């Protein structure tokens, strides 16, 4: 649609100039308020998880390929179930700094560990120094079931497309 100048005839057909007809009405029309910025998805989940860890409240939440859990001992982790990446977000109820670069369309997570489930233990291997640690009391059944469900539900190609790149 062509831009109407102030001194052009009004598009409504009144015969008046635009500045004397519809322009004042349009200027009085309130501009919709800016859409509030939604709290970032991953950062919001991490904050809720850290609160549960501080309260020593066990929880498990699965969102797509991401699993978020806290234990009654105040440990909390975020896991990526396809590539088996992990990052600890709380220890002993105290929140830990987590690197997350998030926009409305994408997010990058600073994964610090790889993980595996061995029996009733969560086993993590540090990317920094290859240190291996075992963690008791984690929801290993839920993690295992969620990972198996993802692999049953999606093809290898689909799983590759939801892969979350390491920053």
Secondary structure, 3 states (H helix, E strand, C coil): CCCCCCCCECCCCCCCEHHHCHHHHHHHCCCCCCCCCCCCHHHHHHHHHHHHHHCCCCEEEEECCEEEEECCCCCEEEEECCCCEEEEEEECCEECCCCEEECCCCEEECCCEEEEEECCEEEEEECCCCCEEEECCCCHHHHHHHHHHHHHHCCHHHHHHCCCCEC
